[in-house]
Amino acid sequence: MSGVLYVVATPIGNLDDVSPRALEVLRSVARIACEDTRRTARLLARYGVRTPMVSCHSFNESKRIEPLVELLREGRDVALVSDAGTPCVSDPGTRLVRAALDAGVRVVPVPGPSAAVALLSASGLPADRFVFEGYLPPRAAGRRRRLEELRAETRTMVLFEAPHRIRRALEDMAGILGERQVVVGRELTKLHEAILRGTPRQVLAALAAGGERGEFTLVVAGASEPAREGAGPAGRGQIRRAWRQALLETGGDPRSALRRAALFRLLSELGETDAR
């Protein structure tokens, strides 16, 4: 029989958050595939786990897959962990899991910490329906385009952001999503944990006072129903469609089409998106 690939969630900060079952699995497997052996070594040393590790991150995952799958085929168990939280959730590991499944290997989750769910549970925003967006695109144009796409999303949104991009992300949220509620978690479960609440601009002001170090998790309120139905400002996709329609109606005259698209955008900001 083949071995088992265990997908093991590890602490996102506080090492006391590791589960007894996770430690039992980490002790029992033949190998631990981890994102960064140095990070995982600290957890293993804390609990006296001596299982051999092998690095398996986004830059070498393709090279590690076959040896790990071969180990599983031989009947030996492997644990997959990331630096923090649940593997494969905006972290490496998905290709290894897919390869194991394709090889007929049993894949077993060992659930535990997740920054996204941890902040969502303490956000005070609706959690009966939510959407996880991972990291926003790093470049300004891509980030704004993604936020435009999310502007009409009515479900609560959960995102990750890097410390060097958090201010620009919040500035773009303020301009595109408006004055809706945002909850930002910094250094969750660690000594200097901070949870900031308010509009994007209010959170920006709080960040200026408290610093921008550490990884960030964001929970963003969904759009209200009127916004979803088009009462709010038009997104880029709507303006693009208005531009194309205007080109058709004006016989391909770009200046006239531009004036019509600009008028459509102005009227949309007044809640008149049906007016052309």
Summary of the structure (lengths in Angstrom):
residues: 276
radius of gyration: 23.3
end to end distance: 66.5
largest distance: 75.1
contacts: 888
relative contact order: 0.11
helix: 43%
strand: 18%
